[in-house]
Amino acid sequence: MKGKLPVLFFALLMICCAHSSFAQRGKSEISVGYGYYSVYSFYNGAPFSASSGVTNITYRYYINKNVTMGMGIGFENINTWGSFVSFVPEMTFCYLDTRNDMIRVRLYGALAYGVSVLNDGRHEAGLADQSGLKPWAFQATPLGMRIGRQVAGFIEVGVGYKGTVHGGLEVRIPKILRQHRIAE
């Protein structure tokens, strides 16, 4: 099963990238967010007050105007379990964009799968230390909403390492690499 997930992920990526419009290609976004009720909190059965919530920073690169690929890094500390640092590649797909309106709204979905590094705090209480790299980090977000253009606010609803509700601020970076023709 572990070997099939990356193959499925990249197959979906290739299908989505076959789209012929590259209007946004080369643009990037950096977002900083905070989320509640991660999958780790649910798994541990921890009350909300035991979790620090999930602080996350994500970089996304536009493959075309509707598809981005990126990398998210998240941190959560659960007092009754331990702390998690997650490194998660992700893909988003926009299904509604009001780019021609005065206020730009983008609705999108996202899929992500990666790894977490667990620093198990329970071993001090005499339990076995389970610290280390864990293939647990995932995020499935059927509904994400971004409002704004260069600087935007966003909110996402889903399940995974970011939490069931995740929101924050996002900054779009203009094209950095441009193709230049050299006169022959």
N, C-alpha and C positions, 0 to 999 in steps of 0.2 A: 504493500500500500504506500510506503514512504516514497518509492521510486516512481509511482504513477502520478502523484500530485504535481511534481515539477513538470512532467511531460504534459499533463492536462493544462497547467497554467500557461506554458509556452505555446501550446496549440491554440488556446483561446486568444493569446496575444497576437499570433500570426493572423488569425481570422479577422480580428479587429483592426489590425494594421493594414489590411488589404484595401482599406478605404482610400479613395483617390484624392481627397481634399487634404492639402497640407498647409492651410492658411495660417495655422498657429504654430507650425513646426519650428522648433528652435527656441520657443519661449519656455520659461521656467517659473515655478512658484515655490515659495517657502512659506510654510504655515507653522504656527505655534498654537497648541490647543490643550484643553483639559477635559477629561472625561470622567464619568461616574459609572459604577457597577460593572467592572470588567468581568470577564469570564473567570479570572482567578478568584475574585471575591465570591462568585456563585459557587465555584468548585469547593472552596474552603468552607463555605457556609458562614463566612465572616459577616458580622453586622456592618452596616455602612460606616459606623464610627471607627472601625478597626482599619479601614483603608485610607491611604493618603489621597486616593484618586489617581488618575493617570495623567501625567504631564507628557506631552508628545511634541516632537518636532518632525516635520515631513518636508522632503524636497520632491517636487514633481516636475517632469519634463514632458512637454507636449509632443507626441508623435504625430498627431494631426489635430484638427480642431475639436474632435470629440474624445480622443483617447490620450491618457497620460500614463507614464510609467514613473515610479518613484521609489523612495526608501523612507520608511518611518522608523524613528527611534523613540521608544516610550519607557517611562519609569513609573513604577508603583511600589509602594511599601504597605504590606499588610501586617499589622502588629502581631497577629496570631499565627503567622506563617513565615514570612520573610520578605525580601525585596526582589523585584523583577526588573531587569533591563532587557527590553525586546528590540530586536533588529529585524525589520519586516519589509521586504519588497512588496510593492502594491501596484495595482492597475485600477484606474478609474475610467468610466465610460459615461459621457454626458448624454442624456436623453431629452433635455429641453434647454435651450439657450436663447435668451431674449437680447442678443447682442446689439440689435438695432434700436432698442428702446432706450429711454433716457436713464432708467435704472436697470442695470443688467442683473438678471437672475439666471443662475445655472442650476439645474437639477441633475444629479448624477448618482451613480452607484459605484461601489468599490469592492474589490476583492484583494486580500492580502494574506500571505502565508510566510512565516519565517521562524526564527528561533528566539528563545528567551534564556537569559542567564539568571538562574535562581541562586540567591544567597539565603540559604535556609537558616532562619533564626531559631528554629525549634530544637536544634541539636544541643543547645545550652541547657534545655530542660531534660536531657537524658534520652531524647529520641535520636534515631539514626539521622546522620547528616545527608541530605539529598541535594546539596548544592551542586551546581554545574549547568551545563548546556542542555536545554530541553527543547524538543521540537513542538512546542505548544502554542506558539504565537500565531494567531490568525485573526482576521477581521472580515466580517461580511456586512457590508453597509448597503442596504437596498435603497435608502433615501438619504441623500446629502444635498444641502442647499447652500449656495454661495451667492452673496449679494454684494455687488460692487464691481469695479473694474481693476485698476492697478492695486488698490488696497481694498480688501473685502473682508466681510465677516462670514463665517460659515457655521453650520450646525449639521451634525450627522446622527442618524439613528441606525443602530445595528447591534451586532453582538461580536465580542472578541476582546482583544487585549486593550483597545482604546476605551471600551465601555459601551453601555447601551445608548448613552447620550454623550456626544463629544462635540465641542465647539471651540471657536477661537478666531484668530486673525490670520489673514493670508496676504502676502505681498507678491505681486507678479513682477518678474524680472524680465526686461526686454531682451530681444535677441542679442546674444553675446557674440556668437560666431556668425559672421556673414560671409557669403561667397563673393570673392572678388575676381573679376576677370583681368587677366594680364594681357595687355595689348601685344599682339604678335608682330 
